[in-house]
């Protein structure tokens, strides 16, 4: 659906951005923000800003790392454990040999009963 078909043909991009972000905030639509963050480097590259695109990837990964570092609740960290393991397995990483917290990636080490990845509401496998 194009701008005109949706009735937004005369709306400025700045107004569209402001309205979309405001609506996503009101709806707590994390998926929209996540999608937007993922698209920024590609949009910068499409606009001819290759260096900005590379910088955005580094900056965005820093934001995510910082957000994850702030979460210090051991229960939350344990609930996310299967997600970390699945990512490492999916990308060819191997477990350390013998240190604490290593072992069978499918095992339930925290007694929570969670052995698969934690998913946000509406997540589907692709």
Buried (B, 14 or more C-beta within 10 A) or exposed (E): EEEEEEEBEEEEEEEEEEEEBEEBEEEEBEBBEEEBBEEBBEEBBEEEBEEBBEEBBEBBEEEEEEEEEEEEEEEEEBBBBBBBBBEEEEEEEEBEEEEEEEEEBEEBBBEEEBBEBBEEEEEEEE
